[in-house]
């Protein structure tokens, strides 16, 4: 019974102190972790990716 009480105590403490930070972290990484496994890239990320890779590059020296 003592072990159970200790388990409950640390879990309640963790829920009060760690859970809010973990929720914020989860919201921050939600759209990037596992991105390759998603059937579609979220639109706001697709726009950022397209802008990032849509710059003109001179590749004439490669031929």
C-alpha positions as CSV (number, residue, x, y, z in Angstrom):
1,X,0.0,0.0,0.0
2,X,3.0,2.3,0.6
3,X,4.2,1.7,-2.9
4,X,0.9,2.6,-4.3
5,X,0.7,5.8,-2.3
6,X,4.2,6.8,-3.5
7,X,3.2,6.0,-7.1
8,X,0.1,8.1,-6.9
9,X,2.0,11.0,-5.2
10,X,4.7,11.3,-7.9
11,X,2.2,10.9,-10.7
12,X,0.0,13.7,-9.2
13,X,3.0,15.9,-8.8
14,X,4.2,15.2,-12.3
15,X,0.7,15.9,-13.7
16,X,0.7,19.3,-12.0
17,X,4.3,20.3,-12.8
18,X,5.2,18.6,-16.1
19,X,2.0,18.2,-18.0
20,X,1.5,21.9,-18.9
21,X,5.0,22.1,-20.4
22,X,4.5,18.8,-22.2
23,X,1.3,20.1,-23.7
24,X,3.0,23.2,-25.0
25,X,5.8,21.1,-26.4
26,X,3.4,18.8,-28.1
27,X,1.6,21.7,-29.7
28,X,4.9,23.1,-31.0
29,X,6.1,19.8,-32.6
30,X,2.7,18.4,-33.6
31,X,3.0,19.3,-37.3
32,X,6.6,18.4,-37.8
33,X,7.2,15.1,-36.0
34,X,6.2,12.2,-38.3
35,X,5.7,14.6,-41.2
36,X,6.7,12.0,-43.7
37,X,4.1,9.5,-42.5
38,X,1.3,12.0,-43.0
39,X,-0.8,11.4,-46.1
40,X,-0.8,15.1,-46.8
41,X,1.5,17.9,-45.6
42,X,-0.5,20.6,-43.7
43,X,-1.1,23.6,-45.9
44,X,0.8,26.1,-43.8
45,X,3.9,23.9,-43.9
46,X,3.6,23.2,-47.6
47,X,3.6,27.0,-48.3
48,X,6.8,27.4,-46.2
49,X,8.5,24.5,-47.9
50,X,7.5,25.7,-51.4
51,X,8.8,29.2,-50.6
52,X,12.0,27.8,-49.2
53,X,12.8,25.8,-52.3
54,X,11.4,28.0,-55.0
55,X,14.3,30.4,-55.3
56,X,16.0,30.5,-58.7
57,X,19.4,28.8,-58.9
58,X,21.8,29.1,-61.8
59,X,22.6,25.5,-62.8
60,X,24.1,26.3,-66.2
61,X,27.6,25.4,-64.9
62,X,26.4,21.9,-64.2
63,X,26.2,21.1,-68.0
